[in-house]
Amino acid sequence: MDQLFTLPEEYESLRESVRALADKKIQPFAHDVDASARFPQEAFDALQSAGLAAPHVPAEYGGEGADALAVVIVIEEVARVCASSSLIPAVNKLGSVPLMLAGSPEQKKRWLSELAKGKGFSYCLSESEAGSDAASMKTRAIRKGDGWVLNGSKKWISHAGISEFYTVLASTDPEKGSKGITAFIVEKSDAGVSFGAHEKKMGFKGSPTREVYLDNVEIGDDRRISEIGAGFALAMQTLDHTRITIAAQALGIAQGAFEVATKYAKERRQFGKSI
């Protein structure tokens, strides 16, 4: 039975190395990141140098080729010392999984290689009046020549304004509901892309959450991921692959809180004796 809960040696070694990195290069800045609500650049630099900012990227594109278990170990150990910093690998995976699942070889080479080099990738599904409810999606993508014009907005987007690349779900045929949603790659530098104010949050304050505005954003058909109308199914597959990263964050935060509370309980004295 114990073997069911014992990780293979290579994963334990990964955990030890990530924990050491987190303790040395991420934890010292965690309080200031939260208090100042600033992006944890120190954590990003440390993770990127170690190949852990987007460890899921396949080796052929310059990444570590980490599997799902390795990725959640990275996220868990970073979350243990800084919740905001754990969103760096988590958001990069969320934003790029659609590309990994359904992108063409050319698309993967173009964008995953840049992700491995340190560019960020965010995921744009939710809107003010729509989350996974495809029929309510207002963002539209309309054909124009050999390309597309995108208009609309996406809400509660993690790392909006920080990431260079965005997987955007847009309606290409409103009458088809979930069968009329298509996925596209939008770049921060594209004309017509802008960002809203930072959301004020109770936690994860160092991870910016903002709206993404798309105002007549013209892109080529080479930005379309998979077939027209396949976006909703792809979005759901993406969430299936990435929900476990949120669980890893929760576990890491709980572990960190437990360690802090235990340390305090051992040091705290009340009425002349240890509590």
C-alpha positions in Angstrom: 0.0 0.0 0.0 2.8 2.4 0.9 4.1 2.1 -2.7 0.9 3.8 -3.9 2.1 7.0 -2.2 5.8 6.8 -3.0 7.1 8.7 -5.9 9.8 7.3 -8.1 13.3 8.6 -7.2 13.5 11.0 -10.2 10.4 12.8 -9.0 11.7 13.0 -5.4 15.0 14.4 -6.7 13.0 17.0 -8.7 11.0 18.0 -5.6 14.2 18.4 -3.6 15.8 20.6 -6.2 12.7 22.8 -6.7 12.3 23.2 -3.0 15.9 24.3 -2.6 15.5 26.8 -5.4 12.2 28.1 -4.0 13.6 28.5 -0.5 16.7 30.4 -1.7 15.4 32.5 -4.6 11.7 32.8 -4.3 10.7 32.8 -0.6 12.8 35.9 0.3 10.7 38.1 -2.0 7.3 36.5 -1.4 6.1 39.0 1.3 7.0 42.0 -0.8 5.4 40.5 -3.9 2.1 40.2 -2.1 2.3 43.4 -0.2 3.2 45.4 -3.3 1.0 43.4 -5.6 3.8 43.2 -8.1 4.8 40.5 -10.5 7.4 38.2 -9.0 10.2 38.9 -11.4 12.8 37.3 -9.2 10.8 34.1 -9.2 10.4 34.2 -12.9 14.1 34.7 -13.5 15.0 31.9 -11.1 12.5 29.5 -12.7 13.4 30.4 -16.2 17.1 29.9 -15.5 16.3 26.4 -14.2 14.0 25.6 -17.1 11.0 25.6 -14.8 8.9 28.6 -16.0 7.3 26.3 -18.6 8.7 22.8 -17.9 6.0 21.1 -19.9 7.4 22.3 -23.3 8.7 19.3 -25.2 12.5 19.0 -25.5 12.3 19.4 -29.3 11.2 23.0 -28.8 13.8 23.8 -26.2 11.8 22.8 -23.1 12.3 20.2 -20.3 9.6 17.9 -21.6 8.2 17.5 -18.1 5.2 15.2 -17.7 2.1 16.1 -15.8 3.4 14.8 -12.5 6.7 16.7 -12.8 4.8 19.9 -13.6 2.5 19.6 -10.5 5.5 18.9 -8.3 7.1 22.2 -9.6 3.9 24.1 -9.0 3.4 22.6 -5.5 6.9 23.4 -4.3 6.8 27.0 -5.6 3.3 27.5 -4.1 4.6 26.4 -0.7 6.7 29.6 -0.5 4.8 32.0 -2.8 1.4 31.4 -4.3 1.7 34.1 -6.9 5.0 32.7 -8.2 3.4 29.3 -8.7 1.2 30.7 -11.3 4.1 31.3 -13.6 4.4 27.6 -14.7 0.7 27.0 -14.2 -0.5 29.9 -16.5 2.1 29.0 -19.1 0.8 25.5 -19.3 -2.8 26.6 -19.4 -2.2 29.0 -22.2 -0.2 26.7 -24.3 -2.0 23.3 -23.9 -4.4 24.0 -26.8 -1.4 24.5 -29.0 0.3 21.3 -27.7 -2.9 19.3 -28.2 -4.0 20.6 -31.6 -1.5 22.9 -33.1 0.3 22.2 -36.4 4.0 21.4 -36.3 4.8 24.8 -37.7 2.7 26.5 -34.9 4.3 24.5 -32.2 7.8 25.3 -33.4 7.0 29.0 -33.7 5.3 29.6 -30.3 6.4 26.8 -28.0 10.1 27.6 -28.8 9.4 31.2 -27.7 7.7 30.0 -24.6 10.7 27.9 -23.7 12.9 31.0 -24.1 10.9 32.9 -21.5 7.9 34.4 -23.3 4.5 34.0 -21.5 1.3 32.3 -22.6 -2.1 33.1 -21.2 -5.6 31.6 -21.8 -8.6 33.7 -22.8 -11.9 31.8 -22.3 -14.0 33.6 -19.8 -16.0 36.8 -20.4 -18.2 39.0 -18.3 -21.3 37.0 -19.3 -19.7 33.7 -20.3 -17.3 31.1 -18.9 -17.7 27.7 -20.3 -21.2 28.7 -21.5 -20.3 28.9 -25.2 -23.7 30.1 -26.3 -23.2 33.3 -24.3 -19.7 34.1 -25.8 -19.7 37.6 -27.2 -16.1 37.7 -28.7 -16.4 37.3 -32.4 -13.9 36.2 -35.1 -15.0 37.1 -38.6 -13.4 36.1 -41.8 -11.6 38.8 -43.8 -9.8 37.6 -46.9 -7.3 34.9 -45.9 -7.4 35.9 -42.2 -9.6 36.9 -39.3 -10.8 40.0 -37.5 -11.4 39.6 -33.7 -13.5 41.8 -31.6 -14.6 41.4 -28.0 -13.1 41.2 -24.5 -12.0 38.4 -22.1 -12.2 38.8 -18.4 -10.2 37.5 -15.4 -7.2 36.6 -17.5 -4.1 35.6 -15.5 -0.9 37.4 -16.5 -2.7 39.6 -18.9 -0.3 42.3 -20.0 2.7 40.2 -18.9 2.3 37.3 -21.3 3.3 37.8 -25.0 0.9 35.2 -26.3 -2.8 34.5 -25.7 -5.0 31.6 -26.7 -8.3 33.2 -27.5 -11.6 31.4 -27.9 -14.0 33.3 -30.2 -17.3 32.6 -31.8 -17.0 32.1 -35.6 -20.6 31.0 -36.0 -22.9 32.1 -33.2 -25.8 30.0 -34.5 -23.9 26.8 -33.9 -23.3 27.4 -30.2 -20.5 25.2 -28.9 -19.9 24.0 -32.4 -19.2 27.5 -33.5 -16.2 28.3 -31.3 -12.7 28.5 -32.7 -9.3 28.9 -31.0 -6.8 31.5 -32.1 -3.3 32.7 -31.0 -3.2 36.4 -30.4 0.1 38.3 -29.6 0.4 41.2 -27.3 2.0 43.2 -30.0 -0.9 42.8 -32.4 -2.6 46.1 -33.3 -5.9 46.4 -31.3 -4.9 44.4 -28.3 -5.1 46.3 -24.9 -5.6 45.5 -21.3 -7.8 46.6 -18.5 -7.1 47.6 -14.9 -5.6 45.2 -12.4 -8.3 43.3 -10.5 -8.1 43.8 -6.7 -7.9 40.3 -5.1 -7.7 38.7 -1.7 -4.7 36.6 -2.7 -2.3 35.8 -5.6 -1.7 39.6 -5.6 1.6 39.2 -7.5 -0.2 37.5 -10.4 -1.9 40.2 -12.5 -5.5 39.5 -13.4 -6.9 41.9 -16.1 -9.3 42.1 -19.0 -8.0 41.6 -22.5 -9.6 43.9 -25.1 -9.7 42.9 -28.8 -10.5 45.9 -31.0 -10.5 44.9 -34.7 -7.5 42.6 -34.2 -6.5 41.3 -37.6 -4.6 38.0 -37.7 -3.7 35.5 -40.4 -5.3 32.0 -40.7 -1.9 30.7 -39.4 -3.1 31.8 -36.0 -6.0 29.5 -36.0 -5.6 26.4 -33.8 -7.2 23.2 -35.2 -10.4 23.2 -37.3 -13.0 25.9 -37.4 -15.6 25.1 -34.8 -13.3 22.8 -32.8 -12.5 25.4 -30.1 -15.0 24.6 -27.4 -14.0 20.9 -27.4 -10.3 22.0 -27.3 -11.1 24.4 -24.4 -12.6 21.6 -22.4 -9.7 19.3 -23.1 -7.4 22.0 -21.9 -9.2 22.4 -18.6 -9.1 18.6 -18.1 -5.3 18.8 -18.5 -4.8 21.8 -16.2 -7.2 21.6 -13.4 -4.7 19.4 -11.5 -2.3 22.3 -11.5 -4.8 24.3 -9.3 -4.9 21.3 -6.9 -1.1 21.4 -6.8 -1.2 25.1 -5.9 -3.7 24.4 -3.1 -1.6 21.6 -1.7 1.5 23.7 -1.8 -0.1 26.6 -0.1 -1.5 24.3 2.6 1.9 22.8 3.1 3.5 26.2 3.5 0.9 27.4 5.9 1.3 24.2 8.0 5.0 24.7 8.2 4.7 28.4 9.2 2.1 27.5 11.8 4.1 24.7 13.2 7.2 26.8 13.5 5.3 29.5 15.3 3.7 27.1 17.7 7.1 25.7 18.7 8.5 29.2 19.3 5.4 30.9 20.9 5.4 31.1 24.7 2.3 32.1 26.7 2.0 32.3 30.5 5.6 31.4 30.9 5.5 28.2 28.9 5.4 26.9 25.3 1.9 26.8 23.9 
